[in-house]
Amino acid sequence: MPQPALPADDLYARLGVPTDASPEAIEVAWRALLRRHHPDVAGPEGLEQAKRINVAHDWLSDPALRARYDRERGLRHGLGPRGDGHRTWHARDGAGPAPDRPAAPVHRHVDQATLIARFLDRIAALSPTEIDRLALAEPPPIAFGATIRRFLPPEQRAALDEVETAVDGRLPPGADRPTIRDAIDGYATELVLGRFLDELLTEPFRERAHERLTRGWDAAVGQPRYGPNSTAVEALVERIGRLDRAGLQRLAETGTDVRGTTEPWPPDVSPGDEDALRISAILAARDAGAAVPSGLTAAERSRARLAAGRLAHLLVLRHAFAPAAFEGLTGSWRPWLLPAGSGPRVRRPAGGR
């Protein structure tokens, strides 16, 4: 079967999305544009535009077709339209789904005004640990948020602007950094536009959009500083801070083996998927390194801080390691810095709180 001919124009421009748009952003743009141009709304004259929108969606929503389009688009970048007479291919000959057939909405048992009021109160009550975690959280992609805002009806855009302005007045000291604000604004977007997105998107795009918008906030707020093993990490940081010079030199010696190596993760746990654990591990390593007392040369202290950070990282993840693997990774610090009984006790889900 011959491959479909590559469309001559810019499919990203047809949908009004950037070239790195996520599948969820493409879905938002496609469905929002169909609401405007579907013949049921725009009349017969909207048919051709709806078809063009569907062609763009067909190419950009299919991973294989999108990869081919991006590759060939890059090769011919700057050239004029193709003149080989090939027919532009698309998967559907009609105008796509009618705009009055939305996905089934997610159940929302609390009214929006109450949810937003609770959210604003929670922002004002953010603790120093939550602020630190938000600073490390993965915020929604800027392009995704921009795509959503681009296709909002005026009343929805006004409602979102109102909440974002209210957030400005609730941010505690130290919480006005861009990364923190991005995570907060993502969660605000979900609260304000949740029902709108329910109506616009089908699964799995709705679930993915929800996860993108709430991921940073959920990974940071209401979480212990070092995750499910916070008590053990806190005890480790305290022990590191009490080390004498001999103990510090011993710690520095173990840092020689750590230097230049990557942070170990359990085989079934990914820092990309487990954002809460990733944040916990970063904070634990940072705090443990900062707890190393002075009294060493600069080089020794650097190695000691590396070793302290590595041990704290491992301790954050101890519940996800197999006992033998954990003991092997922490052997250099046993039992003088990591007492007996500090290994994994129960294999719990990696993302457990």
HELIX and SHEET records of a PDB file:
HELIX    1   1 LEU A   11  LEU A   15  1                                   5    
HELIX    2   2 PRO A   23  HIS A   37  1                                  15    
HELIX    3   3 PRO A   39  ALA A   42  1                                   4    
HELIX    4   4 PRO A   44  GLY A   46  5                                   3    
HELIX    5   5 LEU A   47  SER A   61  1                                  15    
HELIX    6   6 PRO A   63  LEU A   75  1                                  13    
HELIX    7   7 GLN A  112  ALA A  124  1                                  13    
HELIX    8   8 PRO A  128  LEU A  136  1                                   9    
HELIX    9   9 ILE A  142  ARG A  150  1                                   9    
HELIX   10  10 PRO A  154  ASP A  168  1                                  15    
HELIX   11  11 PRO A  178  LEU A  200  1                                  23    
HELIX   12  12 PHE A  205  ALA A  220  1                                  16    
HELIX   13  13 GLY A  227  ASN A  229  5                                   3    
HELIX   14  14 SER A  230  GLY A  241  1                                  12    
HELIX   15  15 ARG A  245  VAL A  258  1                                  14    
HELIX   16  16 ASP A  275  ALA A  290  1                                  16    
HELIX   17  17 ALA A  298  VAL A  316  1                                  19    
HELIX   18  18 ARG A  318  ALA A  320  5                                   3    
HELIX   19  19 PRO A  323  LEU A  329  1                                   7    
HELIX   20  20 GLY A  331  TRP A  333  5                                   3    
END                                                                             
